[in-house]
Structures are given as C-alpha cells and as structure tokens.
Amino acid sequence: MSRKVTDKAVGNRPARHSRIVIVGSGFSGLGMAIRLSQQGQNDYLVLERGHDVGGTWRDNTYPGAACDVPSQLYSYSFALNPEWSRSFSKQPEIQRYIQGVADKYGVRDKHIFGCEMTGAQWNAATARWDIQTSQGAFTADILISAVGALCEPNLPDIKGINEFQGEIFHSARWNHDADLTGKRVAVIGTGASAIQIVPNIAKQVAHLDVYQRTAPWLLPRMDRPYLAPEKLAFKYLPGVQALSRAAIYAARETQVVGLAKFPPAMKALEAIARAKLMVEVRDPELRKKVTPNFRIGCKRMLISNDYYPALSRDNVDVVTDGIKEVRAGSIVTKDGVEREVDAIVVATGFHVTDSPVFETIAGRDGRTLAEVFEVSGQQGYKGSAIHNYPNMFFLLGPNVGLGHTSMVYMIESQINYIADAVATIDEQGLRTVEVRKDVQDEFNAELQKKLVGSVWSTGGCASWYLDKHGNNTTLWPDFTFRFRSLLEKFDVAAYDTTADAVAKAS
C-alpha cells in the first residue's frame, strides 16, 4: 500500500514553508546545504532523522567499522582534511571530519534533527511539495532527496528469527550494551560489514559461526598510519595533499577498464586475490569454502588483512549450508544441523533497489516511487531527476553507485548539477522543471547498453546491484570523470518547464 501525504498541518500547527527542503544529512545532503549557502540560497532546510550529521558514518558504529576508499579521496574537494591519521580511515575519524565540516561552514542551524520524512506528495495546485514528517508538516518549492543507499537495513526473512531469545541486531544498529565476551555468536552475511566485524569479535567470543551464502573476493588492505613528515606536508605544503589525492584517483580509475569495458582485464586483480587466499587460508577444506565462484568485480570487491586469519581460528566455523530456521537459542541449517547460539549479528546489507523510502514519495500522477519502479525499474536521468517528479532532485539516485572509488566524487558532481538547476530556475523565472520521459528513456537505454559487456553482467553472480527486473540500476558503467562532464551544467532543454506567473508578468 502506498503512503501519500495529504495533511498540510499537524494538529493546530500550520505547515512550515521553505523554498528548498533537503532530506538527509550524510555526505550528500550536507554538501548540498553548503553549496546552497555559498551561492546565496538561504531559504532552505535540512530534515535529518538522526541526532547529528553523518548519515551512514553516524549510524554504523560496529567494531572495526572503516572505509574501503583511501582517506585522501574520502573527503570533499573543497574541504581536504590534512588531519587523517592513516591511509584508510576508521568510522570515528570520518564522523569527526563530517561534523567538523558542518561546523566550519555554519550550516547546522539549517538542520532539523530528529525529523524523519514519512511522506511527500507533489501538489499540482500549488506547484509545491507537501511533506509530512515526525515533527509536523512542511511545504517546499524544490525537494532534494539526499537519502543514501546504505541507510535502510535489510533484515533477512528467516523462519523463527523473531522468536530468538538472545541478543540480535543488525550491523548498522549495533547494540553496544550487548557484551559478546564468552558467548556463542552467529554472524549472518559475508559482505563489507561482516568482514570487518568478524576479526574484531572472534578474539572475544567463545565460538563464532559465520553464515556464508556467497564467498566474496578479498584484496589486500594497503592500510598504514601516516608518518609525521607526511602529515606536516599535507598541512603546510601547498598542493601536496591535492597531488596525492589526484594520484590515488587516477590509479583507481584504471579499474574501470576491467569493470566496465574489458572484463578479462580483471584477471590481474583476481590473481592477486587468489594468491592472498592461498597464503592466508592453509586448510584446503576451508579454502574451498571461501573461494568465490564468480569473476572478481561482479560483486563488490572487499579489502581486508585479517578476515581470512580470523576464519582460520579454532573457535570460528564457516557455515555454507543455508539457514532453515532460527529457534529460541539456536540456528538450524537446511542440512538439519542445529547450532546453539547466544547472540546473532545480522550483516545482510541494506535495501538499495527496494528502499522503503520509495513508498513515501508520490509524484505528479499520485504514484509513489515504489509503484513507478515496480513497473519500469529504478530509472532516472543522470542519477539526479526522475520523470513524474517535478521540482525534485536526487543525490545518489539511480546508477550513480561505484565499485572502485570514492562516492564523494559522484556526490560533488551531482551537487554541481543541482546547484546549477536552482540557479537556472531563478534566472529563467521557472515555476516547475520535470525531466522529459523521452530524454530519461534514451539516457537509460544507453546506460543499459554500456552495462551489457561489463563484469557486472558477465561475471556470473547475483548482487544487490540488480533490481527485481534483473537490471543493474545501481552502478555507473563508465569513468567517473565522464559522469562529472555530463553534469557540468544543468541542461534545461531536457526538462519540461512552466514559467512562474509573477516572473512572467514582470
């Protein structure tokens, strides 16, 4: 059932109007807020359901949480951070960076924290968005969704899981009050979060069962603390940090050749991953279990130096038989084996192509994003606009995701585009802008054509990159600098527009 906004007020409180409303304050929403302020757009609000900025880096506080993109790339280009302590940053350091940027650019007063958007409906009569939240009603001329892909935990549909009597929580909602010391623990999943969690809890638990559906490819994590001279150079020598960032960016872009253009080129990385597996997993039976059966890059490539050694511990078992059911104090696999367990960590990822947020946003014809995507799949235009949703822009929309480099680069590209869209609306006195259906269809046809020969289509795996129609609606199938070039200017000709009555009269 679709959830749509109809109420314009809650109780006796009238709806609060802001020209622009941004939903979410992770890297994308915060960056958008800063850009709007920089270009003199002060009539905006940021609605954030959490207690602080940070998004996924605020919420994911599990043991070992860290970034798999080099620190020098994982920051805004306008706010380089010379204080990174190591080449791959951990969660607390990234969160402190985001908080520091929010303070430096003075945009916290534009935020309403603890404010969850529960619905948004385009109102054709007023040419505004009617927005319902946990803190009352809002209206906006322009709505910007900065809801990230990794924000809605995906809980597995396993028989009896709600009847489990021990501690159970998702990796993105880690229960720090739960003491796992000396307990029998199960980790369900072997994705990016799990490979960081497992080594960090394996030493303290009595026994750990790792439930694996698909073995991931692992590459070395080239992580190290920065030396004092490096930190000084980043801080005091102009251009050193920017040059380091550029070199890392260029090196990472070379992976696009194998991922999107010529999959056989991925064999070099696969050889490295196989050698790592051979060296770090000495037991032949375990090695067989954790050897992937698809081409590297088809699913997200992971980096770790301690995951395989953790799996080799005497108190750790890798379970590859599917889970049949969860009982009050145990997990039963499909082969009939019952394993006692005191706590379960669910590391099964997030709703990406089926986010619950899609059910809350209704467009011009009254259909929600979920209803539109049900028919046509998750399609958009340049990852930033969707037909049927006038005056609405998306940060981290369809086909913006990456598997090889920093999402912050893509976010900044979109921020440039949307900021120019707002400026164009002002300059041309426009009331509404809505991407044309034919333009969106042509853009997506070209995207899917590029994906046909990619590793994601030929690598022999199923992943969260794919929607229910089997289309890859998550990843950008080209070099990231080409994405930036596409979004350099707002192409108003690709949109149906209406003029503002006041501007037209003047």
C-alpha positions as CSV (number, residue, x, y, z in Angstrom):
1,M,0.0,0.0,0.0
2,S,1.4,3.4,-0.9
3,R,1.8,6.1,1.7
4,K,1.0,9.6,0.4
5,V,0.9,13.0,2.0
6,T,-2.5,14.6,2.3
7,D,-2.3,16.6,5.5
8,K,-0.9,20.1,5.4
9,A,-0.8,20.6,9.1
10,V,-0.5,18.5,12.3
11,G,-2.9,19.5,15.0
12,N,-3.1,23.3,15.1
13,R,0.3,23.8,13.7
14,P,0.3,25.1,10.1
15,A,2.7,23.6,7.5
16,R,6.1,25.3,7.6
17,H,7.3,26.5,4.2
18,S,10.8,26.6,2.9
19,R,11.8,27.2,-0.7
20,I,14.1,24.2,-0.7
21,V,14.0,21.1,1.6
22,I,16.8,18.6,1.7
23,V,16.1,15.2,3.2
24,G,19.2,13.6,4.8
25,S,22.5,15.0,6.1
26,G,25.2,12.5,5.2
27,F,28.0,13.4,2.8
28,S,25.4,14.3,0.0
29,G,22.9,16.3,2.0
30,L,25.5,18.2,4.0
31,G,27.4,19.0,0.8
32,M,24.3,20.3,-0.9
33,A,23.4,22.5,2.0
34,I,26.9,24.0,2.0
35,R,26.7,24.7,-1.8
36,L,23.3,26.4,-1.5
37,S,24.6,28.7,1.3
38,Q,27.7,29.5,-0.8
39,Q,25.6,30.6,-3.7
40,G,23.3,32.8,-1.6
41,Q,20.4,30.4,-1.3
42,N,19.4,30.8,2.3
43,D,15.8,29.7,2.2
44,Y,16.3,26.0,2.7
45,L,16.1,23.4,5.5
46,V,17.7,20.0,6.0
47,L,15.4,17.4,7.5
48,E,17.6,14.7,9.3
49,R,16.0,11.8,11.1
50,G,19.2,11.2,13.2
51,H,20.6,13.2,16.0
52,D,23.5,14.6,14.1
53,V,25.0,14.9,10.6
54,G,27.0,12.0,9.2
55,G,24.4,9.5,7.7
56,T,25.9,6.1,7.4
57,W,29.1,7.1,9.3
58,R,26.9,8.2,12.2
59,D,24.9,5.0,12.3
60,N,27.4,2.3,11.5
61,T,29.4,2.0,14.7
62,Y,30.1,-1.7,14.8
63,P,33.5,-3.0,15.8
64,G,36.1,-2.4,13.1
65,A,33.9,0.0,11.0
66,A,36.2,1.7,8.5
67,C,36.2,3.0,4.9
68,D,37.5,0.9,2.0
69,V,38.3,4.0,0.0
70,P,41.7,5.8,0.7
71,S,41.4,8.7,3.1
72,Q,42.7,11.2,0.7
73,L,39.8,10.5,-1.7
74,Y,37.2,10.3,1.0
75,S,36.6,14.0,1.6
76,Y,35.1,17.0,-0.1
77,S,37.3,18.6,-2.6
78,F,36.6,22.0,-1.0
79,A,37.4,20.7,2.5
80,L,40.5,18.5,2.3
81,N,41.5,17.0,5.6
82,P,45.2,17.2,6.4
83,E,44.5,15.5,9.8
84,W,43.8,12.0,8.5
85,S,45.7,9.6,10.8
86,R,46.1,6.8,8.3
87,S,45.7,5.8,4.7
88,F,42.3,4.2,5.2
89,S,40.2,6.0,7.9
90,K,38.1,4.4,10.6
91,Q,34.5,5.3,11.3
92,P,35.0,7.6,14.3
93,E,37.6,9.7,12.4
94,I,35.3,10.0,9.3
95,Q,32.4,11.1,11.5
96,R,34.5,13.7,13.2
97,Y,35.5,15.0,9.8
98,I,31.9,15.4,8.7
99,Q,30.9,17.1,11.9
100,G,33.9,19.5,11.6
101,V,32.8,20.4,8.0
102,A,29.3,21.1,9.2
103,D,30.7,23.4,11.9
104,K,33.2,25.1,9.7
105,Y,30.6,26.1,7.1
106,G,28.0,27.0,9.6
107,V,25.0,25.1,8.3
108,R,23.9,23.3,11.5
109,D,21.3,26.0,12.1
110,K,19.6,25.0,8.8
111,H,19.1,21.4,10.1
112,I,16.1,20.0,12.0
113,F,17.4,16.8,13.7
114,G,15.2,14.0,14.8
115,C,12.9,14.8,11.9
116,E,12.0,11.8,9.8
117,M,10.2,12.4,6.5
118,T,7.2,10.0,6.4
119,G,5.7,11.2,3.1
120,A,5.9,13.7,0.3
121,Q,3.3,14.5,-2.3
122,W,3.5,16.8,-5.3
123,N,0.7,19.3,-5.1
124,A,-0.1,20.5,-8.7
125,A,-2.4,23.3,-7.5
126,T,0.3,25.0,-5.5
127,A,3.3,23.7,-7.5
128,R,4.8,22.7,-4.2
129,W,5.8,19.5,-2.3
130,D,3.6,18.7,0.7
131,I,5.9,17.0,3.2
132,Q,4.9,15.0,6.2
133,T,7.4,14.4,9.0
134,S,7.7,13.2,12.5
135,Q,7.9,16.9,13.5
136,G,4.9,18.1,11.6
137,A,4.2,19.3,8.0
138,F,6.3,21.2,5.6
139,T,6.0,22.6,2.1
140,A,8.7,23.2,-0.4
141,D,9.1,24.6,-3.9
142,I,12.0,22.2,-4.5
143,L,12.6,18.9,-2.8
144,I,16.1,17.3,-2.8
145,S,16.4,13.7,-1.7
146,A,19.8,13.0,-0.1
147,V,18.8,9.7,1.4
148,G,21.7,7.4,0.8
149,A,21.5,3.8,-0.5
150,L,23.1,2.3,2.7
151,C,20.6,3.6,5.2
152,E,17.7,1.1,5.5
153,P,19.0,-2.2,7.0
154,N,17.9,-5.3,5.1
155,L,16.6,-7.9,7.6
156,P,16.6,-11.5,6.4
157,D,13.3,-13.3,6.0
158,I,14.1,-16.3,8.1
159,K,11.6,-18.6,9.8
160,G,11.5,-18.0,13.5
161,I,14.0,-15.2,13.6
162,N,11.6,-13.0,15.6
163,E,11.4,-15.8,18.2
164,F,15.1,-15.8,19.1
165,Q,15.6,-15.2,22.8
166,G,19.2,-14.0,22.8
167,E,20.7,-10.7,21.6
168,I,20.0,-10.0,17.9
169,F,20.8,-6.8,16.0
170,H,21.8,-5.5,12.5
171,S,25.3,-4.4,12.0
172,A,24.1,-0.9,11.2
173,R,22.3,-0.8,14.5
174,W,25.0,-2.2,16.7
175,N,24.0,-2.8,20.3
176,H,26.9,-1.6,22.4
177,D,25.2,-2.7,25.6
178,A,25.4,-6.3,24.4
179,D,28.6,-8.0,25.8
180,L,29.6,-10.8,23.4
181,T,32.5,-11.9,25.6
182,G,32.5,-15.6,26.1
183,K,29.3,-16.0,24.1
184,R,28.4,-18.3,21.2
185,V,27.8,-15.8,18.4
186,A,26.5,-16.1,14.8
187,V,27.2,-13.6,12.1
188,I,24.8,-13.9,9.1
189,G,26.4,-12.5,6.0
190,T,29.9,-12.1,4.5
191,G,29.7,-8.6,2.9
192,A,31.7,-5.4,3.6
193,S,30.5,-5.0,7.2
194,A,30.9,-8.7,8.1
195,I,34.5,-8.9,7.1
196,Q,35.3,-6.0,9.4
197,I,33.1,-7.3,12.3
198,V,34.3,-11.0,12.3
199,P,38.0,-10.3,13.1
200,N,37.1,-7.8,15.8
201,I,34.8,-10.1,17.7
202,A,36.4,-13.5,17.0
203,K,39.0,-13.0,19.8
204,Q,36.5,-12.3,22.5
205,V,33.7,-14.7,21.8
206,A,33.7,-18.4,22.9
207,H,32.6,-19.6,19.5
208,L,31.7,-17.8,16.2
209,D,29.7,-19.2,13.3
210,V,29.9,-17.2,10.1
211,Y,27.0,-18.0,7.8
212,Q,28.1,-17.5,4.2
213,R,25.8,-17.6,1.2
214,T,28.4,-16.3,-1.3
215,A,32.1,-16.1,-0.7
216,P,33.5,-12.6,-1.5
217,W,36.7,-11.7,-3.3
218,L,39.2,-10.2,-1.0
219,L,42.2,-7.9,-1.8
220,P,44.9,-6.7,0.5
221,R,44.1,-3.7,2.6
222,M,47.0,-1.3,2.0
223,D,46.5,0.5,5.2
224,R,49.1,2.2,7.4
225,P,49.4,5.1,9.8
226,Y,50.7,8.3,8.2
227,L,54.2,9.3,9.2
228,A,54.8,12.7,10.9
229,P,56.6,14.2,7.8
230,E,53.6,13.2,5.6
231,K,51.1,14.9,8.0
232,L,53.2,18.1,8.1
233,A,53.5,18.1,4.3
234,F,49.7,17.7,3.9
235,K,49.1,20.5,6.3
236,Y,51.7,23.1,5.4
237,L,53.0,22.4,1.8
238,P,50.5,23.8,-0.7
239,G,49.4,21.3,-3.3
240,V,50.9,18.1,-1.7
241,Q,47.6,16.8,-0.5
242,A,45.8,17.7,-3.7
243,L,48.5,15.9,-5.7
244,S,48.3,12.8,-3.5
245,R,44.5,12.8,-4.0
246,A,44.8,13.2,-7.8
247,A,47.3,10.3,-8.0
248,I,45.1,8.0,-6.0
249,Y,42.1,9.0,-8.1
250,A,43.9,8.3,-11.3
251,A,45.1,4.8,-10.1
252,R,41.6,3.9,-9.0
253,E,40.1,4.9,-12.4
254,T,42.2,2.3,-14.2
255,Q,39.9,-0.3,-12.7
256,V,37.1,0.9,-14.8
257,V,38.7,-0.7,-17.8
258,G,38.2,-4.1,-16.4
259,L,34.9,-3.5,-14.6
260,A,33.0,-1.8,-17.4
261,K,35.0,-2.0,-20.7
262,F,37.0,-5.3,-20.9
263,P,36.3,-7.8,-18.1
264,P,39.2,-10.1,-18.9
265,A,41.4,-7.3,-17.6
266,M,40.2,-8.2,-14.1
267,K,42.3,-11.4,-14.2
268,A,45.3,-9.5,-12.8
269,L,43.3,-8.5,-9.7
270,E,41.9,-12.0,-9.5
271,A,45.4,-13.4,-9.5
272,I,46.3,-11.2,-6.5
273,A,43.1,-12.3,-4.7
274,R,43.8,-16.0,-5.3
275,A,47.4,-15.7,-4.1
276,K,46.1,-13.9,-0.9
277,L,43.6,-16.7,-0.4
278,M,46.3,-19.4,-0.9
279,V,48.7,-17.8,1.6
280,E,46.2,-16.8,4.3
281,V,44.0,-19.9,4.3
282,R,46.1,-23.0,4.7
283,D,43.3,-25.5,5.4
284,P,42.2,-26.9,2.0
285,E,38.6,-27.5,3.1
286,L,38.2,-24.0,4.4
287,R,39.9,-22.6,1.4
288,K,37.4,-24.4,-0.9
289,K,34.5,-22.9,1.1
290,V,35.7,-19.3,0.9
291,T,36.8,-19.4,-2.8
292,P,34.3,-17.4,-4.9
293,N,32.7,-18.9,-7.9
294,F,32.3,-15.7,-10.0
295,R,34.6,-13.3,-11.7
296,I,36.2,-10.7,-9.4
297,G,34.3,-7.3,-9.6
298,C,30.9,-8.9,-10.3
299,K,30.1,-8.3,-6.7
300,R,31.7,-5.7,-4.5
301,M,35.4,-6.3,-4.1
302,L,36.4,-6.2,-0.4
303,I,39.7,-5.4,1.3
304,S,41.0,-7.0,4.5
305,N,44.2,-8.3,6.0
306,D,42.6,-10.1,9.0
307,Y,39.4,-11.7,7.8
308,Y,40.9,-14.9,6.4
309,P,43.1,-15.3,9.5
310,A,40.0,-14.9,11.7
311,L,38.2,-17.6,9.8
312,S,41.2,-19.9,10.4
313,R,40.8,-19.6,14.2
314,D,39.9,-22.7,16.2
315,N,36.8,-21.1,17.6
316,V,35.4,-20.0,14.2
317,D,33.4,-22.0,11.7
318,V,32.2,-21.0,8.3
319,V,28.8,-22.4,7.6
320,T,27.7,-22.6,3.9
321,D,24.5,-24.6,4.3
322,G,21.5,-22.2,4.1
323,I,19.6,-21.4,7.2
324,K,16.3,-23.3,7.6
325,E,15.1,-21.6,10.7
326,V,16.0,-19.8,13.9
327,R,14.9,-21.2,17.2
328,A,14.8,-19.6,20.7
329,G,18.5,-20.4,21.3
330,S,19.8,-21.9,18.1
331,I,20.1,-21.8,14.3
332,V,19.1,-24.8,12.2
333,T,20.6,-25.2,8.7
334,K,19.0,-26.9,5.7
335,D,21.1,-30.0,6.3
336,G,19.3,-30.4,9.6
337,V,22.3,-29.4,11.9
338,E,21.3,-27.3,14.9
339,R,23.9,-25.0,16.3
340,E,23.4,-23.3,19.7
341,V,23.9,-19.6,19.8
342,D,23.6,-16.8,22.4
343,A,23.7,-13.8,20.0
344,I,23.1,-13.1,16.3
345,V,24.7,-10.3,14.3
346,V,22.7,-9.7,11.1
347,A,25.1,-8.3,8.5
348,T,22.9,-8.7,5.5
349,G,23.3,-5.3,4.0
350,F,20.7,-2.7,3.0
351,H,17.6,-2.1,1.0
352,V,19.1,-0.4,-2.1
353,T,16.9,-1.1,-5.1
354,D,13.8,-1.5,-2.9
355,S,14.2,1.2,-0.3
356,P,11.2,1.7,2.0
357,V,11.7,5.5,1.3
358,F,10.4,4.8,-2.3
359,E,6.9,4.1,-0.8
360,T,6.7,7.5,0.8
361,I,7.2,9.9,-2.2
362,A,4.3,10.4,-4.6
363,G,4.7,12.3,-7.8
364,R,2.6,14.3,-10.3
365,D,0.2,11.4,-11.1
366,G,-0.1,10.3,-7.5
367,R,2.1,7.2,-7.9
368,T,4.9,6.6,-5.5
369,L,8.5,5.9,-6.5
370,A,7.9,2.3,-5.4
371,E,4.9,2.0,-7.8
372,V,6.9,3.6,-10.7
373,F,9.9,1.4,-10.1
374,E,7.7,-1.7,-9.8
375,V,6.7,-1.2,-13.5
376,S,9.8,0.2,-15.1
377,G,12.6,-0.5,-12.7
378,Q,14.7,2.1,-10.9
379,Q,15.3,4.6,-13.7
380,G,16.3,8.2,-13.6
381,Y,18.2,10.9,-15.6
382,K,21.8,11.4,-14.7
383,G,21.0,9.9,-11.3
384,S,19.6,13.3,-10.4
385,A,16.0,13.6,-11.7
386,I,13.1,11.2,-12.3
387,H,10.2,11.8,-14.7
388,N,6.8,12.3,-12.9
389,Y,8.6,14.1,-10.0
390,P,8.6,17.9,-10.8
391,N,11.0,20.1,-8.9
392,M,12.6,17.2,-7.2
393,F,16.2,16.2,-7.4
394,F,18.1,13.2,-6.2
395,L,21.6,12.8,-4.8
396,L,22.8,9.2,-5.1
397,G,19.9,8.4,-7.4
398,P,19.7,5.5,-9.9
399,N,23.0,4.4,-11.5
400,V,25.3,6.7,-9.5
401,G,26.9,4.0,-7.4
402,L,30.6,2.9,-7.7
403,G,32.6,-0.3,-7.1
404,H,36.1,1.1,-7.3
405,T,36.5,4.7,-6.0
406,S,35.0,7.4,-3.8
407,M,31.3,8.2,-3.9
408,V,32.1,11.7,-2.7
409,Y,33.4,12.5,-6.2
410,M,30.0,11.5,-7.7
411,I,28.1,13.4,-5.0
412,E,30.0,16.6,-5.7
413,S,29.2,16.1,-9.4
414,Q,25.5,16.0,-8.6
415,I,25.8,18.9,-6.2
416,N,27.2,21.0,-9.1
417,Y,24.3,19.9,-11.3
418,I,21.5,20.6,-8.8
419,A,23.0,23.9,-7.7
420,D,23.1,25.0,-11.4
421,A,19.5,23.8,-11.7
422,V,18.4,26.0,-8.8
423,A,20.3,28.9,-10.4
424,T,18.7,28.3,-13.8
425,I,15.2,28.2,-12.2
426,D,15.9,31.6,-10.7
427,E,17.5,33.1,-13.8
428,Q,14.7,32.0,-16.1
429,G,11.8,32.5,-13.7
430,L,10.7,28.9,-13.8
431,R,7.9,27.6,-11.7
432,T,8.4,23.9,-12.4
433,V,11.0,21.6,-14.1
434,E,10.4,18.0,-14.8
435,V,12.7,15.7,-16.9
436,R,11.1,14.6,-20.1
437,K,10.2,10.9,-20.4
438,D,11.8,10.5,-23.8
439,V,15.1,12.0,-22.5
440,Q,15.1,9.7,-19.5
441,D,14.3,6.7,-21.6
442,E,17.1,7.4,-24.0
443,F,19.6,8.0,-21.2
444,N,18.7,4.7,-19.6
445,A,18.8,2.7,-22.8
446,E,22.3,4.0,-23.3
447,L,23.2,3.0,-19.7
448,Q,22.0,-0.5,-20.0
449,K,23.8,-0.9,-23.4
450,K,27.1,0.0,-21.7
451,L,26.4,-2.5,-18.9
452,V,25.9,-5.4,-21.3
453,G,29.6,-6.1,-21.7
454,S,30.6,-5.2,-18.1
455,V,31.8,-7.5,-15.4
456,W,28.5,-7.0,-13.6
457,S,26.6,-8.5,-16.5
458,T,29.1,-11.2,-17.5
459,G,30.8,-12.2,-14.2
460,G,28.3,-14.9,-13.2
461,C,27.0,-13.5,-9.9
462,A,23.8,-12.1,-8.4
463,S,24.2,-9.0,-6.3
464,W,22.4,-6.1,-4.7
465,Y,23.4,-4.1,-7.8
466,L,20.5,-5.6,-9.6
467,D,16.8,-4.7,-9.3
468,K,13.9,-7.2,-9.4
469,H,13.9,-6.9,-13.2
470,G,17.5,-8.1,-13.4
471,N,18.8,-4.7,-14.5
472,N,21.8,-3.0,-12.9
473,T,20.2,0.2,-11.7
474,T,22.8,0.9,-9.1
475,L,26.2,1.4,-10.7
476,W,27.7,3.9,-13.1
477,P,29.2,2.0,-16.1
478,D,31.9,4.4,-17.1
479,F,34.8,6.6,-15.9
480,T,33.7,9.0,-13.2
481,F,35.2,12.0,-14.9
482,R,32.7,11.4,-17.7
483,F,29.9,11.5,-15.2
484,R,31.2,14.8,-14.0
485,S,31.4,16.1,-17.5
486,L,27.8,15.1,-18.1
487,L,26.6,17.0,-15.1
488,E,28.7,20.1,-15.5
489,K,25.8,22.3,-16.5
490,F,22.0,21.9,-15.9
491,D,20.6,21.0,-19.3
492,V,17.2,22.7,-19.0
493,A,16.3,21.7,-22.6
494,A,16.0,18.1,-21.3
495,Y,13.1,19.2,-19.0
496,D,9.5,20.3,-19.4
497,T,9.2,23.6,-17.7
498,T,6.5,26.1,-16.8
499,A,7.1,29.8,-16.1
500,D,6.5,31.5,-12.8
501,A,3.4,33.7,-13.1
502,V,5.0,36.6,-11.2
503,A,8.2,36.4,-13.2
504,K,6.2,36.1,-16.5
505,A,4.1,39.2,-15.6
506,S,7.2,41.3,-14.9
